[in-house]
Amino acid sequence: MHDERRLRLQRRRDHPRRRGSRGARGRAAAVGVVAWRTGAALSRGRLPALALVLGGAIANVVDRAGDGVVTDYLHSGWFPTFNIADTAIVTGVALLVLRVRAGSPRQEVERVNARRRNGGASLPGLMPPGLVLVGAGVGGWATSLAFPDRGWWPLAYAGMACLLLAMRGASLVRAAGIGLVWGLAFFLPLVHWAVQATGSALPWVALSVFQALYVAGFGALWTYARRAVWLTGRPLAQAVTAAVLWVAIEQVRGSWPFGGFPWGFLAFSQTEAPLLRLAPYGGEVLVSAFVAVTGALIALALQYLRRTAVIAATRALLAAVLLAGAPGRLPLTAGPENGSLLVGAVQGNVPQQGADWAEQARDVTANHAQGTERLAATAGRRKLDLVVWPESAADIDPRTDLAQASTVDRAAAAVGAPLLLGTQRFPDGQDIRYNEIISWTAGAGSGDAYAKQHPVPFGEYVPFRAFFRQLTPLVDRVATDMAAGGDPAVMDVWIDALGRDVRLATGICFEVAYADLIREGVLDGAELIVIPTNNASFGRTPESTQQLAMSRFRAVEHGRSTVQVSTVGVSAMIMPDGTVVARTGLFTDEELIASLPLRTTLTPAARLGTTPQTAVYVLAAAAVVSGALAGSRRPGRDRSRRPFPRRLRAADDHAPTLRVRA
């Protein structure tokens, strides 16, 4: 009886008509009621909204699977990469969410009383479980749009905010499920190029699910970390802890198993953002952490707004804006320190698939030789110092094949400069191969060489082949496994104009994603970074532009000019400050020329090495262990919560809300 009477009194006191005379609080409540009723009216029929979301998603999938066959019909003309399908998805999600963003007065009273019963714990909010998963899915999808080709980098912050809001108050199992949904919505569109590369949806789905499991792990561990006693009442500390835990999971994902898969690190979405200027100071660890902290602060601001705590919300939002924008004032240097090189890059394109492998390989080499001759004509009186061919430009090794050697030698003679080119080496008597980059000088033949250290699992070699063959015959598409090279990722090339060897840091194709490999070359004295790649298998998907974003990030991280050259595109010349000075299209035969500065200064990121990575591991482990111990002191209860008073919150009582669970 007492509870019912107290609830009736509560309802009368909180009724908007009775609160109309309470100044700002009364007006805020009235606005909330209007918003709720408007949302209810707009989303009364959810089927049209769901139809918009599903229709837009299907249209985008069809468009991508068909290499843009319906782009002309979907394009809105408002934004170069925004189409009508995207507009339909955003509109549908907005209609679905609008009704549940603001609660009715009765729901607010129920939420407050439930909080009392749970010792002050914040509840997940008004969203039903299904819509919480929708919110998580929208967050993951939005984050994928922050990466190329879309490149809407602010959505990375919004995506992280959606993830943390969806996990607010969730139990361990539920938080893991929310993380899995977010991860699937993120990775499925991000790596859909795997379908094009393999010709099957199975590897694409398997890769996406496996990567999404790491996000599920983040959700599960966050339910422990947020209970840590030293996070109580400290919303900024909670935001930083969430970011540290996220980056720690990211680093584990990028290194394990089979060498890891760093694709989709939040840092790689920020190559057009002010946060890119943090790369020389802490690499991908620092940039990803800033993205995650910014998203956590946005989540806090939204929760403060739900409590009509406008001042607290404004502070959190201003802090997020400051974190995201202030690094743009940091200086970046791009001038030469040890001379410069006039570098040429040849994108020779590939013939149509279906021809005999050997015949096609010779045609690819001939294409690049012809492109080199055109490059020499374009350079005119300018003396090129170095010409770079892509990975697999000469798959038939010119060191063992006389015809290939003749073709390559003529090209080197025509341009009057050393060549770097990709080839395959098959050791005698061994059923393996090496993916190598070699230097070639006209008349002298091959020189220094580098063998790829990180072959792609299931793409260039198949671990546990006998086991996986029982699951799918696709593993046998990799006929000969690629072995990992053991030498450092550097090459020395003699440059006549400088009268000395110039050391280059080399990373073949996906190796640009591995920070330790590129850093190894820079610490070993490299003055220029070269990324030869072969993107022919990925068609017109965003894989090549996602890789270009990583090359730009490495250029800024180490303050080195970078050359990315592909058989089919995208190829680019990048300055040490990340500026792209020359770029090709996809599936074209083009040549690039640029004067690139040579630099020797080591950035703080290079000097720190793995220290930032180790730091986030230690801090994340400390937070998880501390939270687990705090929660285990008394079974079933989180001891880090402050006792909730029996009366309603005061207007200026704004407890942190990312941490607590129901």
ZAMARGU-4260 file (C-alpha; in steps of 0.2 Angstrom, whole numbers, plus 5000, padded with zeros to 4 digits):
<rodrens>
0) 5000/5000/5000 | 5014/5012/5005 | 5022/5009/4988 | 5006/5012/4978 | 5003/5028/4988
5) 5020/5034/4985 | 5019/5030/4966 | 5002/5040/4965 | 5010/5055/4974 | 5025/5053/4962
10) 5014/5054/4947 | 5005/5069/4953 | 5021/5078/4957 | 5029/5074/4940 | 5014/5077/4930
15) 5018/5090/4917 | 5003/5101/4921 | 5009/5102/4939 | 5027/5105/4934 | 5023/5119/4922
20) 5026/5132/4936 | 5044/5126/4940 | 5053/5136/4927 | 5066/5127/4916 | 5062/5110/4923
25) 5044/5112/4919 | 5047/5118/4902 | 5060/5103/4899 | 5047/5091/4905 | 5034/5099/4893
30) 5046/5097/4879 | 5049/5079/4883 | 5031/5075/4883 | 5029/5084/4866 | 5044/5074/4859
35) 5037/5058/4865 | 5020/5061/4858 | 5027/5066/4842 | 5038/5051/4841 | 5024/5040/4845
40) 5014/5048/4831 | 5028/5046/4818 | 5033/5028/4822 | 5015/5021/4827 | 5017/5010/4812
45) 5035/5002/4812 | 5033/4992/4797 | 5036/5007/4785 | 5051/5011/4795 | 5058/4993/4794
50) 5054/4993/4776 | 5065/5009/4773 | 5080/5001/4783 | 5079/4984/4775 | 5076/4991/4757
55) 5090/5003/4759 | 5102/4990/4765 | 5097/4978/4751 | 5100/4991/4738 | 5117/4995/4745
60) 5122/4976/4745 | 5116/4974/4727 | 5125/4990/4722 | 5141/4984/4730 | 5140/4966/4724
65) 5137/4972/4706 | 5152/4984/4706 | 5140/4999/4706 | 5128/4993/4693 | 5114/5003/4701
70) 5124/5018/4707 | 5116/5029/4694 | 5099/5025/4701 | 5103/5027/4719 | 5114/5043/4718
75) 5105/5058/4727 | 5117/5071/4720 | 5118/5079/4737 | 5135/5071/4742 | 5148/5062/4731
80) 5146/5046/4741 | 5129/5048/4749 | 5114/5040/4740 | 5096/5037/4741 | 5098/5020/4749
85) 5108/5028/4763 | 5095/5041/4766 | 5081/5028/4767 | 5091/5018/4780 | 5095/5034/4791
90) 5076/5039/4790 | 5070/5022/4794 | 5082/5021/4809 | 5077/5038/4815 | 5058/5034/4815
95) 5062/5018/4824 | 5072/5026/4838 | 5062/5042/4840 | 5048/5035/4850 | 5059/5027/4862
100) 5072/5041/4864 | 5061/5051/4877 | 5049/5042/4889 | 5032/5046/4895 | 5030/5053/4913
105) 5024/5036/4919 | 5039/5028/4912 | 5051/5040/4920 | 5043/5037/4937 | 5045/5018/4934
110) 5063/5021/4930 | 5067/5031/4945 | 5058/5018/4957 | 5067/5004/4949 | 5083/5013/4951
115) 5079/5014/4970 | 5076/4996/4971 | 5093/4992/4963 | 5103/5002/4975 | 5106/5017/4963
120) 5109/5007/4948 | 5106/5015/4931 | 5094/5005/4920 | 5097/5001/4902 | 5085/5015/4897
125) 5068/5014/4888 | 5073/5004/4873 | 5066/4986/4872 | 5080/4973/4870 | 5076/4972/4851
130) 5079/4990/4848 | 5095/4990/4859 | 5101/4978/4846 | 5095/4989/4832 | 5105/5003/4840
135) 5120/4993/4842 | 5119/4988/4823 | 5116/5006/4818 | 5132/5010/4828 | 5142/4997/4819
140) 5136/5001/4802 | 5139/5020/4805 | 5157/5016/4810 | 5160/5007/4794 | 5155/5022/4785
145) 5169/5032/4793 | 5181/5021/4782 | 5185/5023/4764 | 5176/5024/4752 | 5163/5034/4761
150) 5176/5042/4773 | 5164/5050/4785 | 5176/5050/4799 | 5165/5059/4812 | 5154/5043/4812
155) 5167/5034/4821 | 5164/5044/4836 | 5145/5041/4834 | 5147/5023/4832 | 5157/5021/4848
160) 5144/5031/4857 | 5130/5019/4851 | 5140/5004/4857 | 5143/5011/4874 | 5125/5017/4876
165) 5118/5000/4870 | 5129/4991/4883 | 5124/5003/4897 | 5117/4993/4911 | 5119/4976/4902
170) 5124/4960/4910 | 5139/4951/4904 | 5130/4939/4892 | 5119/4953/4885 | 5134/4965/4883
175) 5143/4952/4874 | 5128/4949/4862 | 5127/4968/4860 | 5145/4969/4855 | 5143/4954/4843
180) 5129/4963/4834 | 5139/4979/4833 | 5154/4970/4827 | 5144/4961/4813 | 5136/4977/4807
185) 5154/4985/4807 | 5164/4971/4799 | 5151/4964/4786 | 5151/4980/4776 | 5169/4984/4779
190) 5177/4968/4772 | 5164/4964/4759 | 5178/4964/4747 | 5182/4946/4753 | 5167/4940/4742
195) 5175/4947/4727 | 5192/4940/4731 | 5186/4922/4735 | 5171/4921/4724 | 5161/4914/4740
200) 5152/4922/4754 | 5158/4909/4767 | 5175/4917/4769 | 5168/4934/4771 | 5155/4929/4784
205) 5168/4918/4793 | 5180/4933/4794 | 5167/4945/4799 | 5160/4934/4813 | 5178/4930/4820
210) 5182/4949/4820 | 5165/4953/4828 | 5169/4941/4843 | 5183/4953/4848 | 5170/4966/4850
215) 5159/4954/4860 | 5174/4951/4871 | 5176/4970/4874 | 5157/4970/4879 | 5160/4956/4891
220) 5176/4963/4899 | 5168/4981/4900 | 5155/4974/4912 | 5169/4970/4924 | 5180/4985/4921
225) 5166/4998/4924 | 5163/4991/4942 | 5181/4996/4947 | 5180/5006/4964 | 5191/5020/4957
230) 5179/5024/4943 | 5165/5028/4955 | 5159/5046/4952 | 5172/5049/4939 | 5164/5050/4922
235) 5180/5056/4913 | 5189/5041/4921 | 5176/5029/4915 | 5177/5036/4897 | 5196/5034/4897
240) 5195/5017/4904 | 5182/5012/4890 | 5194/5019/4877 | 5209/5010/4885 | 5200/4993/4885
245) 5194/4995/4867 | 5212/4999/4861 | 5219/4984/4871 | 5206/4973/4862 | 5210/4981/4845
250) 5229/4977/4848 | 5225/4959/4852 | 5214/4957/4837 | 5228/4964/4826 | 5241/4952/4833
255) 5232/4935/4836 | 5229/4922/4829 | 5240/4919/4814 | 5248/4936/4816 | 5231/4945/4818
260) 5220/4956/4807 | 5223/4975/4810 | 5210/4980/4797 | 5197/4991/4804 | 5207/4999/4818
265) 5198/5016/4822 | 5214/5025/4819 | 5213/5021/4800 | 5196/5030/4799 | 5204/5047/4804
270) 5216/5050/4789 | 5205/5066/4784 | 5202/5071/4802 | 5212/5082/4814 | 5216/5067/4825
275) 5228/5061/4811 | 5241/5073/4818 | 5242/5063/4834 | 5250/5048/4824 | 5268/5054/4826
280) 5266/5055/4845 | 5258/5038/4848 | 5253/5029/4832 | 5237/5019/4830 | 5236/5016/4849
285) 5234/5035/4853 | 5223/5039/4838 | 5211/5025/4842 | 5211/5029/4860 | 5206/5047/4856
290) 5192/5041/4844 | 5185/5030/4858 | 5186/5043/4872 | 5177/5055/4860 | 5163/5042/4858
295) 5162/5039/4876 | 5160/5057/4880 | 5146/5059/4867 | 5137/5044/4876 | 5139/5053/4892
300) 5132/5069/4885 | 5117/5060/4878 | 5113/5052/4895 | 5115/5069/4904 | 5103/5076/4891
305) 5090/5063/4895 | 5091/5069/4913 | 5089/5087/4907 | 5106/5090/4915 | 5110/5103/4901
310) 5126/5110/4909 | 5134/5093/4912 | 5129/5088/4895 | 5137/5103/4887 | 5153/5100/4897
315) 5154/5082/4891 | 5150/5088/4873 | 5163/5102/4873 | 5176/5090/4880 | 5172/5078/4865
320) 5174/5092/4852 | 5190/5098/4860 | 5197/5080/4860 | 5192/5078/4842 | 5197/5095/4835
325) 5212/5102/4846 | 5225/5090/4838 | 5222/5098/4822 | 5233/5112/4829 | 5248/5101/4830
330) 5262/5104/4817 | 5267/5091/4804 | 5284/5093/4795 | 5286/5087/4777 | 5302/5095/4771
335) 5318/5085/4766 | 5332/5082/4778 | 5343/5071/4768 | 5339/5076/4750 | 5325/5070/4739
340) 5321/5058/4725 | 5312/5060/4709 | 5301/5044/4710 | 5291/5036/4696 | 5277/5023/4699
345) 5270/5012/4686 | 5252/5004/4687 | 5252/4993/4672 | 5235/4985/4674 | 5231/4967/4671
350) 5223/4958/4657 | 5206/4950/4658 | 5205/4934/4669 | 5204/4917/4662 | 5220/4916/4652
355) 5234/4903/4656 | 5243/4908/4672 | 5260/4909/4664 | 5254/4919/4649 | 5244/4931/4660
360) 5260/4934/4671 | 5270/4938/4656 | 5257/4950/4649 | 5257/4959/4666 | 5276/4961/4666
365) 5275/4967/4648 | 5261/4980/4653 | 5273/4987/4666 | 5288/4987/4654 | 5277/4998/4642
370) 5272/5009/4656 | 5290/5012/4661 | 5294/5017/4643 | 5279/5029/4644 | 5286/5036/4661
375) 5303/5039/4653 | 5295/5049/4639 | 5284/5059/4652 | 5299/5063/4663 | 5308/5070/4648
380) 5324/5079/4653 | 5321/5075/4671 | 5332/5061/4678 | 5322/5049/4688 | 5330/5042/4703
385) 5319/5027/4706 | 5305/5018/4698 | 5293/5006/4708 | 5283/4992/4701 | 5269/4984/4711
390) 5268/4967/4719 | 5266/4953/4707 | 5272/4964/4692 | 5284/4949/4687 | 5276/4934/4695
395) 5288/4923/4684 | 5305/4927/4692 | 5316/4937/4681 | 5331/4930/4691 | 5327/4912/4684
400) 5318/4916/4667 | 5328/4924/4653 | 5313/4931/4644 | 5307/4940/4659 | 5324/4946/4663
405) 5326/4953/4645 | 5309/4962/4647 | 5313/4970/4664 | 5331/4975/4659 | 5325/4984/4644
410) 5313/4994/4655 | 5326/4998/4667 | 5337/5004/4653 | 5324/5014/4645 | 5321/5024/4661
415) 5339/5025/4666 | 5335/5021/4685 | 5334/5006/4696 | 5318/4997/4697 | 5309/4989/4712
420) 5297/4975/4707 | 5287/4961/4714 | 5290/4943/4710 | 5288/4925/4717 | 5302/4914/4722
425) 5300/4895/4722 | 5314/4886/4731 | 5320/4870/4723 | 5314/4855/4731 | 5301/4863/4743
430) 5283/4865/4741 | 5283/4883/4746 | 5285/4900/4738 | 5291/4917/4744 | 5283/4934/4739
435) 5297/4946/4736 | 5302/4963/4731 | 5318/4964/4722 | 5329/4979/4715 | 5335/4978/4697
440) 5348/4988/4688 | 5350/4988/4669 | 5365/4977/4664 | 5368/4972/4682 | 5352/4962/4685
445) 5345/4959/4703 | 5351/4967/4719 | 5344/4968/4736 | 5327/4959/4740 | 5314/4958/4753
450) 5302/4943/4757 | 5285/4946/4764 | 5285/4943/4783 | 5266/4942/4785 | 5258/4931/4772
455) 5239/4932/4773 | 5231/4916/4781 | 5219/4907/4770 | 5223/4919/4756 | 5242/4916/4753
460) 5244/4900/4764 | 5232/4889/4774 | 5235/4884/4792 | 5229/4867/4797 | 5225/4863/4779
465) 5219/4845/4783 | 5206/4851/4796 | 5199/4866/4786 | 5198/4855/4770 | 5185/4845/4779
470) 5174/4861/4781 | 5176/4868/4764 | 5186/4864/4748 | 5190/4883/4745 | 5206/4880/4755
475) 5213/4871/4740 | 5212/4887/4729 | 5229/4891/4738 | 5239/4878/4729 | 5256/4882/4736
480) 5258/4889/4753 | 5268/4906/4755 | 5281/4905/4768 | 5286/4920/4779 | 5302/4929/4776
485) 5314/4932/4790 | 5324/4947/4785 | 5320/4965/4791 | 5308/4975/4781 | 5322/4986/4772
490) 5330/4987/4755 | 5346/4997/4750 | 5345/5005/4733 | 5360/5014/4725 | 5355/5032/4719
495) 5367/5039/4707 | 5361/5057/4710 | 5365/5056/4728 | 5380/5045/4726 | 5375/5033/4740
500) 5363/5019/4745 | 5346/5025/4751 | 5337/5013/4763 | 5319/5010/4760 | 5306/5002/4772
505) 5296/4990/4762 | 5279/4982/4767 | 5270/4971/4754 | 5251/4973/4752 | 5242/4970/4769
510) 5259/4972/4778 | 5255/4991/4778 | 5242/4987/4792 | 5256/4980/4804 | 5264/4994/4814
515) 5278/4984/4820 | 5284/4979/4803 | 5285/4997/4796 | 5292/5003/4812 | 5306/4990/4811
520) 5311/4997/4794 | 5311/5015/4800 | 5321/5011/4815 | 5333/5002/4804 | 5337/5018/4795
525) 5324/5019/4781 | 5321/5036/4773 | 5306/5032/4762 | 5292/5019/4764 | 5287/5009/4749
530) 5271/4998/4748 | 5269/4988/4733 | 5252/4979/4732 | 5241/4969/4720 | 5223/4973/4722
535) 5217/4964/4706 | 5207/4951/4715 | 5197/4964/4724 | 5188/4971/4709 | 5181/4989/4712
540) 5178/4987/4730 | 5185/4999/4743 | 5199/4987/4748 | 5212/4998/4739 | 5206/5014/4746
545) 5206/5007/4763 | 5224/5001/4760 | 5228/5019/4754 | 5222/5026/4771 | 5234/5015/4780
550) 5248/5020/4769 | 5244/5038/4773 | 5243/5035/4791 | 5260/5026/4791 | 5267/5041/4782
555) 5262/5053/4795 | 5266/5041/4809 | 5284/5040/4804 | 5286/5057/4795 | 5292/5048/4779
560) 5286/5050/4761 | 5277/5034/4755 | 5274/5026/4738 | 5259/5014/4736 | 5259/5006/4719
565) 5246/4993/4714 | 5244/4983/4698 | 5227/4990/4695 | 5225/5004/4708 | 5224/5014/4718
570) 5242/5020/4717 | 5248/5036/4726 | 5263/5047/4731 | 5261/5053/4749 | 5271/5066/4757
575) 5277/5064/4775 | 5262/5075/4782 | 5250/5063/4773 | 5246/5074/4758 | 5243/5064/4742
580) 5252/5073/4728 | 5248/5060/4714 | 5235/5046/4713 | 5228/5034/4700 | 5211/5027/4697
585) 5205/5009/4697 | 5209/4997/4683 | 5219/5009/4673 | 5236/5009/4666 | 5244/5025/4673
590) 5261/5032/4678 | 5265/5044/4692 | 5280/5055/4695 | 5284/5065/4711 | 5298/5073/4720
595) 5298/5065/4737 | 5308/5071/4752 | 5320/5060/4761 | 5319/5061/4780 | 5329/5053/4795
600) 5321/5060/4810 | 5312/5048/4821 | 5295/5052/4828 | 5290/5049/4846 | 5279/5035/4840
605) 5294/5026/4832 | 5305/5029/4847 | 5291/5023/4859 | 5290/5007/4850 | 5278/4995/4858
610) 5277/5005/4874 | 5259/5012/4871 | 5253/4995/4867 | 5260/4988/4883 | 5253/5002/4893
615) 5235/4999/4887 | 5237/4980/4890 | 5242/4984/4908 | 5229/4997/4911 | 5215/4987/4904
620) 5220/4972/4914 | 5221/4982/4930 | 5203/4989/4926 | 5196/4972/4923 | 5204/4964/4938
625) 5199/4978/4949 | 5181/4978/4943 | 5180/4959/4945 | 5187/4960/4963 | 5174/4974/4967
630) 5160/4964/4960 | 5165/4947/4969 | 5166/4955/4987 | 5147/4951/4988 | 5139/4940/4976
635) 5125/4947/4965 | 5130/4965/4969 | 5142/4978/4962 | 5150/4986/4977 | 5157/5000/4967
640) 5139/5008/4967 | 5135/5022/4978 | 5120/5020/4989 | 5105/5028/4981 | 5095/5040/4992
645) 5077/5036/4996 | 5072/5053/4989 | 5073/5059/4971 | 5089/5065/4964 | 5093/5083/4966
650) 5094/5094/4951 | 5113/5095/4952 | 5116/5077/4956 | 5124/5070/4940 | 5131/5053/4944
655) 5141/5044/4930 | 5130/5032/4919 | 5142/5022/4908 | 5147/5011/4922 | 5132/5004/4931
660) 5122/4989/4927 | 5104/4984/4933
</rodrens>
